[in-house]
Amino acid sequence: MPQDFTEGGFQWAVDSSVYTVRDNRTAYIKGKSFVTIIDGFLVSPNVEILQVKGHDLQFTHSDHNPVSVVFQLQ
């Protein structure tokens, strides 16, 4: 993705402290399975990001961990 993809006041809402996706070809093994962050929100300039939280559920029921966000419209 180009670095200027979010020009025009758009911004990303991402919790960089929680991995959001894992390799789903095998069962999840903490510390061994491939994990990374791909989930978040692209937010328009008229929206203020109040909170972004990744939920580390250890990929219990999915190959993704959920991300929640609190917004305020401007």
Order of alpha helices (4+ residues) and beta strands (2+ residues): beta-beta-beta-beta-beta-beta
